[in-house]
Amino acid sequence: MKKHYQILVIGGGTGGIMTAAQLMKKNKKLDIGLVEPADTHYYQPAWTLVGAGTYDYEKTARPMASLIPKGVDWVKDYATALKPEKNVVSTKSSGDISYDYLVLSPGLVNDTSLIEGLTEAIDKGVVCSNYTDPEHTWKVLQNFKGGNALFTQPSTPIKCGGAPQKIAYLAADYFRKKGILKDSNVIFATPGTVIFGVQQIKETLLKVIDRYGMHFRPYYAPFKIDAENQIAYFKYTAPADKRVPIQEGNKIGETIDEKDVISIPFDMLHLAPPQTAPKFVKDSVLVNEAGWVEVDHHSLQHVAFANVFSLGDVTALPTAKTGAAIRKQVPIVVDNLLSLIKQEAVKNHSYNGYSSCPLVTGYGKMVLAEFDYKNNFTPDPKLKQMLIFDSSKEHWRLWILKKYMLPYLYWNKMMKGKNV
Ligand SMILES: Cc1cc2nc3c(=O)[nH]c(=O)nc-3n(C[C@H](O)[C@H](O)[C@H](O)COP(=O)(O)OP(=O)(O)OC[C@H]3O[C@@H](n4cnc5c(N)ncnc54)[C@H](O)[C@@H]3O)c2cc1C
């Protein structure tokens, strides 16, 4: 077993595989090790569709071995500690591995302990999450007979910030088709202040919410789930000028107490669990106060250790954590790494915070939010070739993109190191 690599990549998810594959495409002689414990790699974006019963879970999984690029050494192990001052990563069973350059992309972890009662409740009975078991979500939707269908998300950053509301729209559409929407209160409660940060997308989504008769509740920060009595508790964080009074005896059964604690009874609950960087990352010197890896926002080079790069969900980049963002981050990391190897300065500072969120708003309908650090709407000009001229509006062609084209591009282009 080798104890040193020129480039050590941590994580065989979207960011790790794509980076290793692009590096090998540029130079087959590179000496790359990739530390990844899992046997299976998942295409997580399709879990939203799995949860709505319109995509096969098995199709979201592929053996990790089939994705590790040829010529890259798979170190099938967990990274357990990062020691950048010594250029070393410790692992669970392969000991210490040293490197010349490090690429960190181990994603993030769900931490259900941050919401009281969630660890016991999640993925059981009427409590579900596309983040942990999308097949259970689909069972819960099918079993729902009317009443309160509650959708929420935590106060921590999460991957694909739009996913908690996508499943709410799909559920509302499913209840409509089943004829039970009129007997249901579909509630989307979020700690966020708006439905979406990009103005054009926000306008469309507010119309979608109206169409389904959904109840949108901003400034709701969930902190406790009582699964036995089927009640979710939120801290109401709205500033004085944004507060909306809660009427006694309202049809949702929502209450508020003198400490601004809101309770909502539910007949089903979907939520994104709280999410953090993995422990070995949080415990390292590479993170900011919130525990995310601190890299330059434009070059993705670590702010203190020049031979360390990081991308994907684990970073502290102030943009949405998505695979789409990684698609734009990888070529920059690859460029800059190759410059460093040639003893040149890091030249590529072009990452502008691009991220994208395919917001499915019903079966056969989607809006594509593409944006940058400043929340400017930045639609891909290539969409015109698909006859999509305004991706901020619902379109069936965008649904085709989500359900068929993006998975194809992921497995056949992104994972193979081809630029898309
Ligand atoms: C429900 C849902 C819907 C989503 N929808 C979309 C969408 O529509 N569009 C979109 O672009 N993105 C979407 N995403 C987000 C997207 O999947 C992630 O942003 C992306 O996969 C992040 O890539 P990553 O490489 O940072 O992490 P991941 O792909 O999660 O990979 C991390 C890898 O690191 C490995 N790892 C973890 N710990 C260690 C360790 N100690 N040592 C070594 N390896 C380790 C893991 O096993 C894993 O293989 C969605 C995600 C979810 C859950």
The ligand as an ORCA input file, in Angstrom:
! r2SCAN-3c Opt
* xyz 0 1
  C     -32.416     15.222     -2.015
  C     -31.291     15.898     -2.747
  C     -31.547     16.592     -3.915
  C     -30.528     17.218     -4.595
  N     -30.827     17.859     -5.763
  C     -29.842     18.413     -6.492
  C     -30.111     18.974     -7.762
  O     -31.244     18.951     -8.230
  N     -29.089     19.522     -8.454
  C     -27.813     19.530     -7.982
  O     -26.916     20.019     -8.659
  N     -27.517     19.015     -6.761
  C     -28.500     18.442     -6.018
  N     -28.200     17.857     -4.815
  C     -26.876     18.099     -4.197
  C     -25.721     17.272     -4.756
  O     -26.030     15.909     -4.745
  C     -24.497     17.553     -3.905
  O     -24.297     18.949     -3.843
  C     -23.230     16.897     -4.446
  O     -23.382     15.506     -4.521
  C     -22.050     17.241     -3.555
  O     -20.888     16.632     -3.992
  P     -19.669     16.428     -2.977
  O     -18.581     15.788     -3.772
  O     -19.393     17.682     -2.252
  O     -20.259     15.412     -1.910
  P     -20.915     13.983     -2.155
  O     -21.313     13.791     -3.573
  O     -21.954     13.816     -1.104
  O     -19.719     12.983     -1.896
  C     -18.972     12.941     -0.713
  C     -18.169     11.642     -0.726
  O     -17.216     11.692      0.330
  C     -17.191     10.447      0.971
  N     -16.717     10.613      2.355
  C     -17.432     11.034      3.426
  N     -16.674     10.992      4.536
  C     -15.452     10.561      4.139
  C     -14.235     10.285      4.839
  N     -14.138     10.428      6.173
  N     -13.175      9.862      4.120
  C     -13.256      9.699      2.776
  N     -14.386      9.906      2.081
  C     -15.469     10.338      2.759
  C     -18.637      9.959      0.910
  O     -18.710      8.559      1.068
  C     -19.056     10.432     -0.471
  O     -18.831      9.455     -1.462
  C     -29.200     17.176     -4.112
  C     -28.928     16.464     -2.950
  C     -29.949     15.807     -2.276
  C     -29.636     15.025     -1.040
*
